[in-house]
Structure formats: structure tokens, C-alpha cells
């Protein structure tokens, strides 16, 4: 069965590379959360998108700040860019999104995959968010389905649903560049975990193989890097060809059952991300804090279970 979205993305990538009409990407890396935020712009119109932004959060005090996000504001302003989109690849479990703060200062529409509704249902129940928490994705400006097409200035964009890490993961192919969130890491580090609620290692494998069917020359921008053993520098850009040939978990020749066995065993050894409790509760609300209680203060809930 033909994958129409991948066929369209492949055609787009090849055309953009042939004509030289490709986006410019500037990445801001947040060391405390190992997160790469990408500002991608169309050089013809100077229109840009901000992918997977980070709000600073101190878990000990509960204080938030926007030092990292301010760097993005300064860059966008200095380069005279116009923000058209703020894109989230998924509901992150390791950092809090700065999208609403950036939107207030720079404009743009906030988008995420339409399966956010499922994630909101899962975590809305888990954190007993109550009836005031809408589980319909209405906190976002745009919900993308698989194969959705839109524009970034004069650059074409195709959204791809790539579940497995979470049910709602999306990749955005902008021109010849793919922003793939938490599916793959650098080839020497491997792949994302699949043990969060709604995650599925088999589905992750299928999503990854789908991405790896894009042209080898496709530029790939990652959401995280953790420095593989023997590598001293953070890295966040690779290619589909490099992932297909060299990814230590899922290179060509690794079958689905082998991957699932490896991923399941590896995930069982991993601890939860340090910021998972605040991150999920904020990010399922499109980067907004939970509604203040009657004393005017917002609170993050931590479920407690008995021994």
C-alpha cells in the first residue's frame, strides 16, 4: 500500500534540493534538559517557525524563567524574522514548553498533532485534572493530521504522524529538512524510549522505518542529545542516510522483533525524566501552567501510591 504522505514528502524534499529552495536552521541547545530548539526560516520571505521551545524551570523552588526563550526572541528580532508557527513535536516529558510566552512576544500559531487529544485524556485522568481541563486540543491553534500540508512562507511543509514514543508524536518536513522530535537520536546514541503511558515500541519501530524511507540526503534535526560514549560535543543534526546505515538501534537489517526486544529491555533500566511531573502537566495544556487555585497560585500535582 502506497504511503501517500511519504511520497509527497519525498517529492517535496527532492524538489527543494534541486531548486536550492531550502530552509535556514539555527539551533539553541538547553544543557539542563538536553533539548534542541530549532528556529527554521524561509530565506525568501524571512518567515520562521520555532520547533520545541524550552521554558526554564527550577524543580526545587518551582520557579520558572525564560532565559533560553529570550535568546530566541533576541535572535528572531536581530534577524528580522516573522514568526508564523510555533510547532510542538509532542507533549514532552523532560522540559516545559515556552510556546505561550514566545507567542505573546512574537506571534505565530501554535500547532501539534491531532492525537494530542488522546494524550490529554491519558494524563488528564492520571493527574485528576478535573472537568475544567479541556481534553479536545483546544489549547492549541492547529491540530495536524498525518499528511497535513501547510506553508512556512514560500516553503512547503508536510506533517507526519510518528507515534511510539508517545501516541501523538509528529515530524515536520519543512523544505528538505525533517524535524523529528523524540523518535531517533544521533546514530551513535540510538532511539527514544517507548515506555511512557501510551507508548509502544513496535509502533515506534514502524514510525522510524517510515521516516527512514525518506531520501538519504534529507537533513534531520533532533529534539535531544545526550552525548554518546566517546563523544564530547552535543549534536542535533544528521541525515536520513546516516540514520539508516549507522543508527546503533535501528539501522538497516534490524528487524521489528529484534528492535522491540532491545527497546523493551533497555527501557526497563531507565529512570523517569527529572521533570516529568511538571512537564506533562504543563505541556498537555500547550505550555500553560495549571489554572491557579483560590489563592492565586498554580500547583503541580504528584501522584503518590502506597507500598
PELIN-V406242 format. One line per field, one symbol per residue. phi: phi as a letter, one per 20 degrees, with the letter a starting at -180 (. if undefined). psi: psi as a letter, one per 20 degrees, with the letter a starting at -180 (. if undefined). burial: + if it has 9 or more other C-alpha atoms within 8 Angstrom, else -. A space follows every 50 residues. Layout:
# PELIN-V406242
phi: ???
psi: ???
burial: ???
This chain:
# PELIN-V406242
phi: .fefffffffffffffffemecfeccdddegfdlddddddceffdmeccd dmfcdfbdffdmedbcffffffgffgffeledfdcdddfaefdcbefdgf ffffecnndecbfffgffffffefffdlfnffefddmffdebdeefngdb cdmdefccecfcfqfcfdfcddedmdddddlddddggedocffcdfgnfa ffffgfffffffefggfgfcdeebbclfgndedfbbcbcfgfffecffdb fgoeefffffffffffffeeefggdfffgffeffdmnefgggefendece ecfcdff
psi: ppnhhhgghggggggghhijnqqppppppoghjkppppopqoihikqrqp pmrppppohgijqqrkgghhhgggggghilqpohqopphroqjiqpqjgh ghhhhiarqpqrqijhggghgghgghjliriiopkjjiiqhppprpjppa qndjpqppppomrggrijpqqooodjppojcmgqaqhihcrqrkjrpiro hghgghgghghiirqhipppprhqqjnqpipiqqqjpargghgghipihk rpiorghggggggggghiiprqqhkhghgghghikkjqqqpqaijjpqqp qoppqr.
burial: ----+++-++-+++-++---+++----+-+---++++++++++--+++++ +++++++--------+-++--++--+----++++++++++++++++++++ -++--+++++++++-+++++++++--+-+-----+-+--+--+++-++-- -++-+++++++++++++++++++++++++++++++++++++++++--+++ ++++++++-+-+-+++-++++++++-+--------+++++++++-+++++ +--+-+--++-+++--+-------+++++++++++++--+-+-----+-- -------
